[in-house]
């Protein structure tokens, strides 16, 4: 599983916990399903700080989607107030305390961290209207913002929602929008990558080695 992928000898999930602890976060709730024991053992074996860290686990009996276990965790551990949710297959060097402070300052219901991605098209892009060519542009660069897999959610709003047992994060965000919840975005200007491909993993290893 990607959270257990090692970056220079340390599982990715451990690096996230270490960075969060450095930025003053102490209470962690880890949702487990696929090879959950492997991830739990990796955390116990490799994460060495001190007794001031509180790590809890929630084991999904069936897949609940990216967001489904959040509701279970809030209920089981009686959580309140804002909670930070992070996909454990990403690597970033942002300051998580800055992320939280930004959320509090803007007085929003929820927050989504986003990363600017620029895509270059190496061809002439044709603008066509009624079958006629009206414009052609060379070397067009498109700018989009992608979901970076880091959120702050208002648990009070979540407690009021009725959800099925399985729900993905994009569906949860759509429901927030429909309910007119205020959702702000936090732009990540620092390094960020997911561990979805071997090339991204290699890039993460290089950046990590440079920042040690």
C-alpha positions in Angstrom: 0.0 0.0 0.0 1.2 3.5 -0.9 1.3 4.8 2.7 3.9 2.2 3.5 6.1 3.0 0.5 9.5 3.9 1.8 11.1 7.3 1.1 14.8 7.0 1.9 14.1 4.2 4.4 11.0 5.7 6.1 7.4 4.9 5.2 5.6 7.8 3.7 2.9 7.8 6.4 5.6 8.2 9.0 7.1 11.2 7.3 3.7 12.8 7.3 3.2 12.2 11.0 6.7 13.5 11.7 6.0 16.7 9.8 2.7 17.2 11.5 4.2 16.6 14.9 6.9 19.2 14.1 4.1 21.7 13.2 2.4 21.1 16.6 -0.1 18.4 15.8 -0.3 15.7 18.5 -3.5 13.6 17.9 -3.7 11.3 14.9 -6.4 9.0 13.7 -5.4 6.5 10.9 -8.1 4.7 8.9 -7.0 1.3 7.7 -8.3 -1.2 5.2 -6.0 -2.7 2.5 -3.1 -4.4 4.3 -4.0 -2.4 7.4 -1.7 -4.4 9.7 1.2 -3.8 7.5 0.6 0.0 7.8 0.0 -0.2 11.5 3.3 -2.2 12.0 5.2 0.3 9.9 4.0 3.2 12.1 4.8 1.4 15.3 8.2 0.2 14.1 9.5 3.4 12.4 7.8 6.3 14.1 9.9 7.2 17.1 9.2 10.5 18.9 7.8 10.4 22.4 4.7 9.7 24.5 3.2 13.1 23.7 1.9 11.7 20.4 -1.5 10.1 20.5 -2.1 7.7 17.5 -5.4 5.9 17.1 -6.6 3.4 14.5 -9.9 2.8 12.8 -10.2 -0.4 10.8 -12.7 -0.4 8.0 -14.7 -3.7 7.8 -15.5 -2.9 4.2 -14.2 -0.1 1.9 -15.8 3.2 2.9 -14.3 5.5 0.3 -11.8 8.3 0.8 -14.2 10.2 3.1 -16.4 7.5 4.5 -14.2 6.6 7.5 -14.2 10.2 8.6 -17.8 10.0 9.8 -17.0 6.7 11.7 -13.9 8.2 13.4 -15.7 11.4 14.4 -18.4 9.2 16.0 -16.2 6.6 17.6 -13.7 9.0 19.1 -16.3 11.8 19.9 -14.4 14.4 17.9 -15.4 18.1 17.7 -14.2 21.2 16.1 -12.0 21.4 12.9 -10.2 18.3 11.8 -7.4 18.0 9.3 -7.7 15.2 6.8 -4.7 14.1 4.7 -4.3 11.4 2.1 -1.3 9.3 3.3 0.1 8.8 -0.2 1.3 12.3 -0.7 4.5 14.1 0.1 4.8 17.9 0.7 7.0 20.3 2.7 4.3 22.8 3.5 4.0 24.0 7.1 0.8 22.4 8.4 0.5 25.0 11.2 0.3 27.7 8.5 -2.5 25.7 6.8 -4.5 25.5 10.0 -3.9 29.2 10.8 -5.1 30.2 7.4 -8.3 28.2 7.9 -9.0 29.9 11.3 -8.2 33.3 9.9 -10.7 33.0 7.0 -13.5 31.7 9.2 -14.7 29.1 6.7 -16.7 25.9 7.1 -14.2 23.8 5.3 -10.9 24.2 3.4 -9.3 22.3 0.5 -5.6 22.6 -0.3 -4.9 22.9 -4.0 -1.8 22.8 -6.2 -1.3 24.8 -9.4 -0.5 22.6 -12.4 0.6 24.0 -15.7 0.2 21.9 -18.9 1.9 22.8 -22.1 0.4 21.7 -25.5 3.2 21.3 -28.0 0.9 21.8 -31.0 -1.0 24.7 -32.6 -4.4 25.0 -30.9 -7.2 25.8 -33.3 -10.2 27.8 -32.3 -13.1 26.8 -34.6 -16.6 28.4 -35.0 -19.2 27.0 -37.4 -16.5 24.9 -39.0 -14.3 27.9 -39.7 -10.9 28.5 -38.3 -11.0 31.8 -36.5 -7.8 31.6 -34.4 -4.7 29.5 -34.0 -2.3 29.7 -31.0 1.1 28.0 -30.6 2.5 26.5 -27.4 -0.6 27.1 -25.3 -0.1 26.6 -21.6 -3.1 25.6 -19.5 -3.3 26.4 -15.8 -5.5 24.3 -13.5 -5.7 23.7 -9.7 -5.8 20.1 -8.6 -7.0 18.7 -5.3 -3.9 18.2 -3.2 -5.5 15.7 -0.8 -5.3 17.9 2.3 -8.4 19.3 3.9 -9.7 20.9 7.1 -13.3 19.9 7.8 -15.8 21.3 10.3 -16.9 18.2 12.3 -20.0 19.9 13.5 -21.2 20.2 9.9 -20.3 16.5 9.3 -22.3 15.3 12.3 -25.5 16.9 10.8 -25.1 15.0 7.5 -26.7 11.7 6.6 -24.4 9.6 4.5 -24.3 6.0 3.1 -21.6 3.7 4.4 -19.3 4.6 1.4 -18.5 8.1 0.1 -15.5 9.5 -1.7 -14.1 12.9 -1.0 -15.2 14.5 -4.3 -18.8 13.4 -3.5 -18.5 14.9 0.0 -17.3 18.2 -1.4 -20.1 18.3 -3.9 -22.6 17.8 -1.0 -20.9 20.7 0.9 -21.4 22.9 -2.2 -25.0 21.9 -2.6 -25.6 22.8 1.1 -24.0 26.2 0.6 -21.2 25.4 3.0 -18.4 27.9 2.7 -15.3 26.2 1.3 -12.1 28.1 0.8 -8.9 26.9 -0.9 -5.3 27.1 0.3 -2.8 27.3 -2.5 0.3 25.1 -2.1 3.4 26.9 -3.4 5.8 24.5 -1.8 6.9 21.0 -3.1 4.0 18.6 -3.4 3.6 15.2 -5.1 1.6 12.0 -4.8 3.2 8.5 -4.8 1.1 7.2 -7.7 3.9 6.5 -10.1 7.5 5.2 -9.8 8.8 8.5 -11.3 6.9 10.5 -8.6 8.4 8.2 -5.9 11.9 8.8 -7.2 11.3 12.5 -7.3 10.1 12.4 -3.7 13.2 10.6 -2.7 15.4 13.2 -4.3 13.6 16.2 -2.7 13.5 14.4 0.6 17.3 13.8 0.5 17.9 17.4 -0.3 15.8 18.7 2.6 17.2 16.3 5.3 
